Amino acid sequence: EVLESMTEAPVFVQAMGIDLEQFHAKERTAFSKNAIFVGRITEAKGVQQVIHAAKITPDWNFKIIGDGPDLDQMKSIGKDIENLEFVGAVENNALPAYYRKASAFILPSIREGMPVSVLEALACGVPTITTDVGQITEVISDKENGFIISGDALSIQTSLHQLEHSDVWANMSKRASESVTNSGLDAATDNILSFMQEIYQSKSTIRGKSKH
């Protein structure tokens, strides 16, 4: 919307595609009380709320994966929480294993665009607990493939408890992987090429009219 307000030219926003041969749910484990966060460790990503959620939900295990400017501060806040682990940065080819062992992905961001981590989690069949910011609601439908929450620790805990019902988690996990079948690298490339073709055709039409 901001870009559209700045120019009269067509604006096309394409989320990054993900490698669906790498990120998939075929080898995922059954439900377990394991939750993960994957992303840059900053206040804007809501990491502190994930830490607080771990503190008030001791029957779940939490892993925070990633690096960033607030890592030391967040480690200090969470240092006495036994069910919380800071994994640090992980190579991209190792991420799918972490996703597939988790039964919930948490991203309570304050600001976002379209985070690739959400697409990766969904592709691996992980129900996603996140906030209504950026383009997230374009892929997350509340209580379908995840939960749209206010972002505080209590709302995270409430969502985790809902996933403990086996039928709820199983249905959400299935819908999660199904919801990103059009988010692969090939689909993203096709979308960009299609937009470029539309622009080329529209310019050709305008040039043709200007000759008359």
C-alpha positions in Angstrom: 0.0 0.0 0.0 2.9 2.4 0.8 4.5 1.7 -2.6 1.2 2.1 -4.4 0.8 5.5 -2.8 4.2 6.6 -4.0 3.8 5.6 -7.7 1.2 5.2 -10.4 3.1 2.2 -11.8 1.8 -1.3 -11.0 3.2 -2.7 -7.8 3.8 -6.4 -7.4 4.9 -7.9 -4.1 6.1 -11.5 -4.2 7.0 -13.4 -1.0 10.2 -15.4 -1.2 9.6 -18.9 -2.3 10.8 -21.9 -0.3 12.4 -25.2 -1.4 9.5 -27.6 -0.9 11.8 -30.5 -1.6 13.7 -29.5 1.5 10.9 -28.2 3.7 8.1 -30.8 3.8 6.0 -32.8 6.3 6.8 -36.3 5.0 9.2 -37.2 7.7 7.7 -35.2 10.6 7.3 -36.7 14.0 4.0 -37.2 15.9 2.7 -34.6 18.4 5.0 -33.7 21.2 5.1 -30.7 23.5 8.0 -29.1 21.6 7.7 -25.5 20.4 10.2 -23.5 18.4 10.9 -19.9 17.3 13.1 -19.4 14.3 14.2 -15.9 13.3 16.4 -12.9 14.1 16.7 -12.3 17.8 15.3 -8.8 18.2 12.6 -7.2 20.2 10.4 -6.7 17.1 10.2 -10.5 16.6 8.5 -10.9 20.0 11.3 -13.1 21.4 10.7 -11.9 25.0 7.1 -13.1 24.8 8.3 -16.5 23.7 10.6 -16.6 26.8 7.7 -15.6 29.1 5.5 -18.2 27.5 8.2 -20.8 28.3 8.2 -19.7 31.9 4.5 -20.0 32.4 4.2 -23.3 30.3 6.7 -25.6 32.0 5.2 -28.8 30.4 6.3 -27.6 26.9 9.9 -27.5 25.7 10.9 -24.3 23.8 13.8 -23.8 21.4 14.9 -20.4 20.2 16.8 -20.7 16.9 18.6 -17.7 15.4 21.1 -14.9 16.1 20.7 -11.2 16.4 21.6 -8.0 18.3 19.4 -8.8 21.3 20.6 -12.4 21.8 22.6 -11.8 25.0 19.8 -9.8 26.5 17.3 -12.5 25.8 19.6 -15.2 27.1 19.9 -13.2 30.3 16.1 -13.0 30.7 15.6 -16.7 30.1 18.7 -18.0 31.9 16.8 -19.7 34.7 14.0 -21.3 32.6 14.8 -25.0 32.4 12.4 -25.8 29.5 14.0 -23.2 27.3 17.0 -23.6 25.0 18.8 -21.0 22.9 20.1 -23.0 19.9 21.8 -20.2 18.1 22.2 -19.9 14.4 21.5 -23.0 12.3 22.4 -23.8 8.8 19.5 -23.7 6.4 19.8 -27.4 5.5 19.5 -28.3 9.1 16.4 -26.3 9.8 13.8 -28.8 8.5 14.7 -31.4 11.1 14.0 -28.8 13.9 10.7 -27.9 12.3 9.6 -31.5 11.9 10.3 -32.3 15.6 8.2 -29.3 16.7 4.5 -29.3 17.2 4.1 -25.5 17.3 6.0 -22.6 15.7 5.8 -19.3 17.5 6.4 -15.9 16.0 4.7 -13.1 18.0 6.2 -10.3 15.9 5.4 -6.6 16.4 6.5 -5.9 12.8 6.8 -8.1 9.8 6.6 -8.4 6.0 6.1 -12.0 5.0 8.5 -14.0 7.1 10.1 -17.0 5.3 10.1 -18.9 8.6 6.3 -19.0 8.6 6.3 -20.6 5.2 9.0 -23.1 6.2 7.1 -24.1 9.4 3.8 -24.6 7.5 5.5 -26.6 4.8 6.8 -28.9 7.6 3.3 -29.3 9.0 3.9 -27.1 12.0 0.8 -25.1 13.2 1.9 -21.5 13.6 1.1 -19.2 16.5 1.6 -15.6 15.3 0.3 -12.1 15.1 -1.7 -10.1 12.6 1.1 -8.0 11.2 2.5 -7.6 7.7 1.3 -10.2 5.2 1.1 -13.1 7.7 -2.7 -13.4 7.5 -2.3 -14.1 3.8 -1.1 -17.6 4.8 -2.3 -18.1 8.3 -6.0 -18.6 8.9 -6.9 -18.5 12.6 -7.8 -21.9 14.0 -7.2 -23.5 10.6 -3.5 -23.9 10.1 -2.5 -21.8 13.2 -3.5 -19.2 15.6 -3.6 -15.4 15.2 -3.0 -14.0 18.7 -2.4 -10.7 20.4 1.2 -11.6 21.0 1.5 -11.8 24.8 2.7 -14.8 26.6 -0.7 -15.9 27.9 -2.2 -16.0 24.4 0.8 -18.2 23.3 0.1 -20.5 26.3 -3.6 -20.7 25.5 -2.8 -21.7 21.9 -0.4 -24.3 22.9 -3.0 -25.9 25.3 -5.4 -26.0 22.4 -2.9 -27.9 20.3 -2.7 -30.6 23.0 -6.0 -32.0 21.8 -4.8 -34.6 19.3 -7.5 -34.0 16.7 -6.9 -30.3 16.8 -3.2 -30.7 16.2 -3.5 -33.4 13.6 -6.0 -31.3 11.5 -4.0 -28.1 11.8 -0.7 -29.9 10.9 -2.3 -31.3 7.7 -3.8 -28.0 6.8 -0.5 -26.3 7.5 1.4 -28.3 4.9 -1.4 -28.0 2.4 -1.6 -24.3 2.7 1.8 -23.6 1.2 1.8 -25.8 -1.9 1.9 -22.7 -4.0 4.8 -21.1 -2.1 7.6 -23.1 -3.7 10.5 -21.6 -5.6 8.9 -22.6 -9.0 5.6 -21.0 -8.1 7.3 -17.8 -7.0 9.3 -17.6 -10.2 6.2 -18.2 -12.3 4.4 -15.4 -10.5 7.2 -13.0 -11.2 7.4 -14.0 -14.8 3.7 -13.7 -15.2 3.7 -10.2 -13.8 6.5 -9.2 -16.1 4.7 -10.6 -19.1 1.6 -8.5 -18.1 3.7 -5.4 -17.9 5.3 -6.1 -21.2 2.0 -6.7 -22.9 0.4 -3.6 -21.4 3.3 -1.4 -22.6 3.1 -3.0 -26.1 -0.6 -2.1 -26.2 0.1 1.5 -25.2 2.8 1.9 -27.8 0.5 0.4 -30.5 -2.2 2.9 -29.7 0.2 5.8 -29.7 1.1 5.1 -33.4 -2.5 5.8 -34.4 
